[in-house]
Amino acid sequence: MRMLYSGYQAWNDMLAPARMGAEWALRMRDSMGPMANWAMPRRMFALMDVFQGAKLTHKRPGYDIHTVQSGNAQVAVREEVVLDLPFGDLLHFAKDEVEAAQPRVLVVAPMSGHFSTLLRSTVATLLRDHDVYITDWKNARDVPLEAGRFGFDDYVDYVIRFLRELGEGAHVVSVCQPCVPALAAVALMSEDKDKATPRSMTLMGGPIDPNAAPTVVNDLANERPIEWFEENLISVVPFRYAGRGREVYPGFLQLSAFMSMNMERHGAQHRELYQLLADGKTVEADRIKHFYGEYFAVLDMTKEFYLETVDMVFQRTLLAKGELTVAGRRVDPGAIRQTALLTVEGEKDDVCAVGQTSAAHALCTGLRPHMKRHHLQPGVGHYGVFSGSKWEKQVYPQVRNMILAMN
C-alpha cells in the first residue's frame, strides 16, 4: 500500500483535463445570454457543475470570518499567526475594537482528515464574547521530512506550548478526537503547577472512553490489529510535494471511511444539488456546494500520529484505564484541581456516543462537584454539538457560562 498515494495522484491527473473542460464551459455560460437558461443547457451545466465540484482538494480553505457581532457593535476580525510550528500554527482571530478585555480561549481542533476550518462555525460563535485562538493544523504532505516526526505525544506538547503562549488565565475548548490529548495536556500542566494551566476545559463529543458506548467508529478501529492498519492504510507522499517520502495516513482514505458510513445520504445530496442547479435555485444549491467544498478539503496525518491514536485511544483506551503516558510520564487526570470541567454530548451522536465524553468526570477525581458540569444536547448528532442552530442557541450558552464563571 506504500504506492497507493501515487496511484490516487495518477487518477486525479487523468481526470484533470475533463474537470478543466467542465470549468471552462461553466465560465462560458454567461456569454450565452438567455439561451443559458433554457431547460436543456441548464441541465447540462448542472451536470458539469456537480462533476467539477466533486473533487478532493488538499489546501486549507479560508476561515472567512471577517466581522463578528460583539456586544452592540459589528467588529472587524483579522487572522494573526502567533506561533508557527512545523505541523501547526497557533492562529489568533484578533479584534481591534473591543472595549473590554475578553476571556482568552484556545480551540483545540481535530487532526482527523480535515482542516481546522471545519470548526469555522464554532469559532465564529465563540468570537462574540471571547478572544479566540485555534490550533491550525498543517497538511502532513506539505511538511518536509527534515521537520521530524509528529505523534500523539507531540500533539499534547503542541497544546501545552500553545496554552503557554496564551498565558495565565486562558480557557480551552476541545472538539472531538483531540479531547484525549487536551485532557492529557491539562493534567500534566496541573501536576506541574504550570501558571498557564487553563481555568476551564470544555470537552465536546470526544472519545475519552470509547468503551463506555461503542459506535461503528470504535468497531472499525478494533476489528483488526494495529499491524493491519500500518500495512494497509499507510502510504508515502509522492515526490512532487514538500513532504515527499513522508509516511502518512492520506486524508482521502479518511474521507472515504467517513463517506462510506452515510453513502446513501451523500448520494442523495448530490442528486439534490443537480436538481437545484437544473431548476435554477442557486441559493439553495450554494449551501450544498459550500458544505462539500469544506468536506472535500482533506488533510493527511503523519503515520505515527494516526497509528498511535488508533492504538492508544481506540484499541487500548489507555486514558480511561489510567495507563496513558506522554513522553514517559503517566497522565493523571486526578491532578486537575483548579481547571473546571464541562463535557458536552449530542443525543444522536453516532461518532462519539453518549457516555464517551462524560467519562472524563469519573477520571477527574481531584475536582470538587461544583467544578464539574455536563450538558446533553437533545436532537443533535456529532456535528450538531459544535455547529448549527442548536450549537449557537443551546450548547454555546453552556460553554460561555462555564468560561464566565471561571474567568
C-alpha positions in Angstrom: 0.0 0.0 0.0 3.0 2.3 0.1 2.4 3.4 -3.5 -1.4 4.0 -3.0 -0.9 7.7 -2.9 0.9 7.7 -6.3 -2.0 5.7 -7.7 -4.5 8.2 -6.3 -2.5 11.1 -7.8 -2.3 9.4 -11.2 -6.1 9.0 -11.2 -6.5 12.7 -10.3 -4.2 13.7 -13.1 -6.2 11.6 -15.6 -9.4 13.4 -14.6 -7.8 16.9 -14.6 -8.4 17.6 -18.3 -12.1 16.7 -18.0 -12.5 18.9 -14.9 -10.8 21.8 -16.7 -13.1 21.4 -19.6 -16.2 21.5 -17.3 -14.8 24.6 -15.6 -14.2 26.3 -18.9 -17.7 25.5 -20.1 -19.2 26.9 -16.9 -17.2 30.1 -17.4 -18.6 30.5 -20.9 -22.2 30.1 -19.6 -22.6 33.9 -19.0 -21.7 34.7 -22.6 -24.7 32.5 -23.9 -27.3 35.1 -22.9 -30.9 33.9 -22.5 -30.1 30.6 -24.1 -28.2 29.6 -20.9 -31.5 29.5 -19.1 -33.2 27.1 -21.4 -34.0 23.8 -19.8 -31.5 21.6 -21.8 -28.5 23.9 -21.4 -29.3 24.4 -17.7 -29.4 20.6 -17.1 -26.1 20.2 -19.0 -24.4 23.0 -16.9 -25.8 21.5 -13.7 -24.2 18.2 -14.6 -20.8 19.9 -15.3 -21.1 21.9 -12.0 -21.7 18.7 -10.0 -18.8 16.9 -11.7 -16.2 19.6 -11.4 -17.2 20.2 -7.7 -17.0 16.5 -6.7 -13.2 16.6 -6.3 -10.8 16.5 -3.4 -8.6 19.5 -2.5 -5.6 19.4 -0.3 -5.2 23.1 0.7 -6.8 24.7 3.8 -9.9 26.7 2.9 -10.3 30.1 4.4 -12.0 30.7 7.7 -13.8 33.6 6.1 -14.6 35.3 9.4 -14.2 39.0 8.6 -16.6 40.5 11.1 -18.5 39.4 14.2 -21.3 40.9 16.4 -19.6 41.6 19.7 -21.9 43.3 22.2 -23.8 46.0 20.3 -21.2 46.5 17.6 -20.1 44.8 14.4 -16.4 44.3 14.9 -13.7 43.5 12.2 -11.7 40.3 12.6 -8.3 39.5 11.2 -6.2 36.4 11.4 -2.7 36.5 13.0 -0.3 33.6 13.3 1.0 33.9 16.8 3.2 30.8 16.8 4.4 29.0 13.6 5.4 25.4 14.2 6.2 22.7 11.6 2.9 20.8 12.0 0.6 23.5 13.1 0.1 27.2 13.8 -1.4 29.0 16.8 -3.9 31.2 14.9 -5.4 34.2 16.6 -8.7 35.8 15.4 -7.8 39.3 16.5 -10.4 42.1 17.1 -9.3 45.7 17.4 -12.5 47.5 18.5 -13.5 45.5 21.7 -13.9 47.9 24.6 -13.2 45.5 27.4 -10.8 42.5 27.5 -12.5 39.2 26.8 -11.6 35.7 28.1 -8.9 34.1 26.0 -10.0 30.7 24.6 -7.9 28.1 22.8 -10.0 25.9 20.4 -8.2 22.5 20.0 -9.3 21.3 16.6 -9.3 17.6 15.4 -6.5 16.3 13.3 -8.7 13.6 11.6 -8.6 14.1 7.9 -10.0 17.6 7.6 -8.5 21.1 8.2 -9.3 23.1 11.4 -11.6 25.2 9.3 -14.2 22.6 9.9 -14.7 24.5 13.2 -15.4 27.8 11.4 -18.9 28.0 13.0 -17.6 27.1 16.4 -15.0 29.9 16.2 -17.5 32.4 14.8 -19.9 31.9 17.7 -17.2 32.0 20.4 -15.9 35.2 18.9 -19.0 37.1 20.1 -17.8 37.1 23.7 -14.2 35.7 23.7 -10.7 36.3 22.4 -10.3 33.2 20.3 -7.3 31.2 19.2 -7.2 27.9 17.3 -4.8 25.0 16.6 -4.5 25.4 12.8 -3.0 22.1 11.7 -1.0 21.7 8.6 -1.3 19.0 5.9 1.4 16.4 6.6 2.2 16.0 2.9 3.4 19.6 2.9 5.8 19.2 5.8 9.3 18.3 4.8 10.9 15.2 6.3 13.5 17.4 8.0 10.8 18.6 10.3 10.9 15.2 12.0 8.1 13.1 13.4 4.7 14.1 14.8 3.0 11.6 17.1 0.4 11.6 19.9 3.0 13.0 22.4 3.8 15.8 20.0 0.2 16.7 19.7 0.0 17.0 23.5 3.2 19.1 23.5 1.8 21.5 20.9 -1.4 22.0 23.1 0.8 22.8 26.1 3.1 25.2 24.1 0.0 27.0 22.7 -1.5 27.4 26.1 1.7 28.8 27.5 1.7 31.3 24.6 -1.8 32.4 25.7 -0.5 32.8 29.2 -2.2 32.7 32.6 -6.0 32.8 32.8 -6.9 31.2 29.5 -9.6 28.5 28.7 -9.6 25.5 26.4 -12.4 24.1 24.3 -11.6 20.8 22.6 -13.8 19.3 19.9 -14.0 15.5 19.0 -10.8 13.5 18.7 -8.4 15.9 20.5 -10.4 15.7 23.7 -8.0 12.9 24.9 -4.7 14.8 24.2 -6.3 18.1 25.5 -7.2 16.4 28.8 -3.7 14.9 29.0 -2.1 18.3 28.4 -4.2 19.9 31.2 -3.4 17.0 33.6 0.3 17.3 33.0 0.2 21.1 33.4 -1.8 20.8 36.6 0.7 18.3 38.0 3.5 20.7 37.2 1.6 23.6 38.7 2.1 25.4 35.4 0.9 29.0 35.6 -0.6 28.7 32.1 -2.9 25.8 33.2 -6.3 26.8 31.8 -9.1 27.9 34.2 -11.7 25.8 32.4 -11.7 22.9 30.0 -14.7 22.1 27.7 -14.7 18.7 26.0 -17.2 18.3 23.2 -18.0 14.9 21.6 -14.7 13.3 22.3 -13.6 9.7 22.9 -12.4 9.9 26.5 -13.6 6.3 27.0 -14.8 4.7 23.7 -15.8 1.5 25.6 -18.4 3.4 27.5 -20.7 3.4 24.4 -19.0 1.8 21.4 -20.0 3.1 17.9 -19.3 2.0 14.3 -16.1 4.1 14.5 -14.9 2.1 17.6 -15.9 -1.2 16.0 -13.9 -0.4 12.8 -10.8 0.5 15.0 -11.0 -2.8 16.8 -11.8 -5.1 14.0 -8.1 -5.7 13.1 -4.7 -5.5 14.9 -2.7 -2.3 14.6 -0.3 -4.0 12.2 -3.1 -4.3 9.7 -3.7 -0.5 9.8 0.0 0.1 9.1 0.2 -2.4 6.3 -3.0 -1.4 4.5 -3.6 2.3 5.3 -0.2 4.0 5.3 1.2 5.4 2.1 4.2 7.5 1.0 3.8 11.2 -0.1 4.7 11.5 -3.9 7.8 13.3 -5.0 6.0 16.5 -6.2 5.1 17.6 -2.7 7.2 19.2 0.0 6.7 16.2 2.3 8.0 13.8 -0.3 8.9 10.5 1.2 6.9 11.1 4.5 4.7 8.2 5.5 1.1 9.3 6.0 -2.4 8.2 6.5 -3.9 10.0 3.5 -6.9 12.3 4.0 -8.6 10.8 1.0 -8.7 7.4 2.8 -10.2 9.0 5.9 -12.8 10.8 3.8 -13.7 7.6 2.1 -14.2 5.9 5.5 -16.5 8.8 6.7 -18.5 8.8 3.5 -19.0 5.0 3.5 -20.8 5.3 6.8 -23.5 7.5 5.1 -23.1 6.8 1.3 -26.8 7.0 0.6 -27.1 10.4 2.2 -24.1 11.8 0.2 -25.5 10.4 -3.0 -28.9 11.9 -2.3 -27.3 15.3 -1.5 -25.5 15.3 -4.9 -28.7 14.3 -6.7 -30.5 17.2 -4.9 -27.6 19.5 -5.9 -28.0 18.6 -9.6 -31.8 19.2 -9.4 -31.5 22.5 -7.7 -28.9 23.7 -10.3 -31.1 22.4 -13.1 -34.1 24.3 -11.7 -32.1 27.5 -11.3 -32.3 27.5 -7.5 -28.8 28.7 -7.0 -29.1 29.9 -3.4 -30.2 26.5 -2.1 -27.6 24.9 -4.3 -24.8 27.1 -3.0 -25.4 25.8 0.6 -24.8 22.2 -0.5 -21.8 23.3 -2.6 -20.3 25.2 0.3 -20.6 22.2 2.7 -18.9 19.8 0.2 -16.2 22.3 -0.6 -15.2 22.1 3.0 -15.9 18.4 3.4 -13.8 17.5 0.3 -10.8 19.6 1.6 -8.6 16.8 3.1 -5.6 16.8 5.3 -3.0 14.0 5.6 -1.9 12.8 9.0 1.5 11.5 9.9 1.8 7.8 10.1 2.9 7.9 13.8 0.0 10.2 14.9 -2.6 8.1 13.2 -1.4 4.7 14.3 -0.8 5.9 17.9 -4.2 7.4 18.1 -5.9 4.2 16.9 -3.8 2.1 19.2 -3.8 4.2 22.4 -7.2 6.0 22.2 -9.5 3.4 20.5 -7.9 0.0 20.8 -6.3 0.1 24.3 -8.3 3.0 25.7 -5.3 3.9 27.9 -6.6 7.2 29.3 -9.8 5.5 30.7 -7.7 2.7 32.2 -5.2 5.2 33.9 -2.4 3.8 31.7 -1.8 6.7 29.3 1.8 8.0 29.3 3.2 11.1 27.4 6.9 11.4 27.0 7.4 8.7 29.6 5.1 10.4 32.2 1.9 8.8 33.4 -1.1 11.1 32.8 -3.1 11.5 36.0 -6.4 13.4 35.4 -6.8 13.3 39.2 -4.1 16.0 39.4 -6.6 18.5 37.8 -7.8 20.6 40.8 -8.2 24.2 39.6 -9.5 23.7 36.0 -13.3 23.5 35.8 -14.7 20.7 33.5 -17.6 20.9 31.1 -18.5 18.0 28.9 -20.9 18.2 26.0 -22.5 15.3 24.2 -25.1 15.0 21.4 -28.1 12.7 21.9 -27.8 11.3 18.4 -24.0 11.3 18.0 -23.0 8.2 16.1 -19.3 9.0 16.2 -18.8 9.6 19.9 -21.9 8.3 21.6 -23.4 9.4 24.8 -21.2 8.4 27.7 -17.8 8.5 25.9 -17.1 12.2 26.8 -18.8 12.4 30.1 -16.4 9.6 31.3 -14.0 12.4 31.9 -15.9 13.3 35.2 -15.0 9.9 36.7 -11.3 10.4 35.8 -11.0 13.9 37.2 -11.2 12.8 40.8 -9.5 15.9 42.1 -12.3 18.3 41.1 -14.9 19.2 43.6 -18.6 18.7 42.4 -19.2 22.4 41.7 -16.2 22.4 39.3 -17.9 19.8 37.0 -20.8 20.2 34.6 -22.3 18.0 31.9 -24.6 19.0 29.1 -26.5 16.5 26.9 -27.9 18.2 23.8 -31.2 16.7 22.6 -31.8 16.2 18.9 -28.3 16.6 17.5 -25.7 14.3 16.0 -21.9 14.7 16.1 -21.7 17.9 14.1 -24.7 19.5 15.8 -22.7 19.6 19.0 -20.4 22.3 17.7 -22.1 23.6 14.6 -25.6 24.8 13.6 -28.5 26.4 15.3 -28.6 24.2 18.4 -24.9 24.8 19.0 -25.5 28.6 18.8 -28.7 28.7 20.8 -28.4 25.9 23.4 -24.9 24.5 23.6 -22.9 27.7 23.3 -24.6 29.4 26.3 -23.4 26.4 28.5 -19.8 26.9 27.2 -20.0 30.7 27.7 -21.4 30.4 31.2 -18.6 28.0 32.3 -15.9 30.3 30.9 -17.6 33.3 32.5 -17.8 31.5 35.9 -14.1 30.7 35.9 -12.7 33.8 34.3 
